[in-house]
Amino acid sequence: MNIQPRLLCLAKTCVWLFAIFFSGACSLPDFSPEFAIASVKLSSGQILYFKREVRGINGNYDVIVISANSDPCASADDKADYRLCSGREDVYYKLDGDTLHLYGSTVCGAPTQFPLQLKVEDHEIHPLDRNRFKQDYPKQGINRLVLTIKPGNQCK
């Protein structure tokens, strides 16, 4: 008795059933980058963009940049964007002429060719002072940008 034709028939049937069952019942997850973007107008009239990009299987690539590029799907460019180290989705800032003051976020990568006239200054907030800062920042003329990733904000 020859078993090979039976195994081949069984294998074909299994593949066929697998394809039918999983083609509609299961889809691959979408790992496209997700983004949030907010713009700030400088005193010179130029626009500055705060962009957040999240990607990866676990969303473990989570970067906020300050950029002159308005394309939310353009990934961080080390030559042209300031990369922020904050670990949060909000950015506290204050504009003073051509100086951008950052509070609680620090620049962890400064560009070599930023296209706008901008000076960036970091201001640390001591961990014990954060709650007071969150209550008092509006009184100091400091703004808060919240860069929350919303469903559907994906780059293809």
C-alpha positions in Angstrom: 0.0 0.0 0.0 1.4 3.4 -1.0 1.1 6.1 1.7 2.5 9.0 -0.3 -0.6 9.9 -2.3 -2.7 9.8 0.8 -0.3 12.1 2.7 -0.2 14.4 -0.3 -4.0 14.6 -0.4 -4.2 15.2 3.4 -1.5 17.9 3.2 -3.4 19.7 0.3 -6.7 19.5 2.2 -5.0 20.9 5.4 -3.5 23.8 3.4 -6.9 24.5 1.8 -8.8 24.4 5.1 -6.1 26.6 6.8 -6.3 29.2 4.0 -10.1 29.3 4.1 -10.3 29.5 7.9 -7.6 32.1 8.4 -8.2 34.3 5.4 -11.2 36.0 6.9 -10.9 35.3 10.5 -7.4 36.6 11.1 -5.5 39.5 9.7 -1.9 40.6 10.3 -1.4 43.5 12.7 -0.5 46.8 11.1 2.9 48.0 12.3 2.7 51.2 10.3 4.1 54.2 12.2 1.6 56.3 14.1 2.0 60.0 14.6 0.8 63.2 16.3 1.8 66.7 15.2 1.3 70.2 16.5 2.5 73.5 15.1 3.8 76.7 16.7 4.3 80.0 15.0 7.6 81.7 15.7 7.9 85.5 16.0 9.5 85.5 12.6 6.3 84.0 11.1 7.9 80.7 10.4 6.2 77.5 11.6 7.8 75.0 14.0 6.5 71.5 14.2 6.5 69.2 17.2 6.1 65.7 15.9 5.7 62.4 17.7 6.3 59.1 16.0 5.5 55.7 17.5 6.3 52.4 15.8 7.4 48.9 16.3 5.8 45.7 17.5 5.4 47.0 21.0 5.4 50.7 20.2 8.9 50.8 21.7 10.1 53.4 19.2 8.5 56.6 20.6 10.2 59.8 19.6 9.4 63.5 19.7 11.2 65.9 17.4 11.1 69.6 16.8 11.2 70.1 13.0 10.7 72.6 10.2 9.3 69.8 8.1 5.5 69.6 8.3 5.2 66.0 6.9 4.1 63.9 9.9 5.3 60.7 8.2 8.9 62.0 7.8 10.9 60.1 10.4 13.3 62.0 12.7 16.2 63.4 10.7 19.3 63.7 12.9 20.7 66.4 10.6 17.6 68.7 10.5 15.5 67.9 13.7 15.9 68.4 17.4 15.2 65.1 19.1 13.7 65.4 22.6 14.2 63.0 25.5 11.1 63.2 27.7 9.4 59.8 27.9 6.0 61.6 27.9 3.5 62.7 25.3 3.4 66.3 26.5 5.9 69.1 25.9 6.0 72.2 28.0 7.5 75.2 26.2 7.8 78.9 26.0 8.8 81.1 23.1 10.9 84.2 23.7 11.8 85.7 20.4 14.0 83.2 18.6 14.5 81.2 21.8 12.5 78.1 22.6 12.5 77.2 26.3 11.7 73.6 27.0 10.6 72.5 30.5 10.9 68.9 31.6 12.1 67.8 28.2 15.7 67.9 27.2 17.3 67.9 23.7 19.1 64.6 23.3 20.1 65.2 19.7 20.7 68.6 18.2 20.8 68.9 14.4 23.7 70.2 12.5 21.6 71.9 9.8 18.4 73.2 11.4 16.7 75.4 8.7 15.2 78.0 11.1 16.8 80.6 13.3 16.2 79.0 16.7 18.0 78.7 20.0 16.7 75.9 22.3 17.2 76.0 26.1 16.4 73.2 28.4 15.0 73.8 31.9 15.0 70.8 34.2 12.2 70.3 36.6 13.1 68.5 39.8 10.9 65.4 40.4 9.7 66.8 43.7 8.6 70.1 41.9 6.7 68.5 39.0 3.2 68.6 40.7 3.6 72.3 41.6 4.9 73.0 38.0 1.9 71.3 36.5 -0.4 73.6 38.5 1.6 76.8 37.9 2.9 76.6 34.4 0.2 78.7 32.8 0.9 81.6 35.2 4.5 81.6 33.9 3.5 82.0 30.3 4.4 78.4 29.6 2.4 76.4 27.0 1.6 72.7 27.0 1.4 70.6 23.9 -0.1 67.1 24.2 1.0 64.8 21.4 -1.4 62.0 21.8 -1.5 59.2 19.2 -5.0 58.9 17.8 -6.3 55.9 16.0 -6.1 56.3 12.3 -3.1 58.7 12.4 -0.9 56.2 10.6 1.7 56.5 7.9 1.8 54.0 5.0 
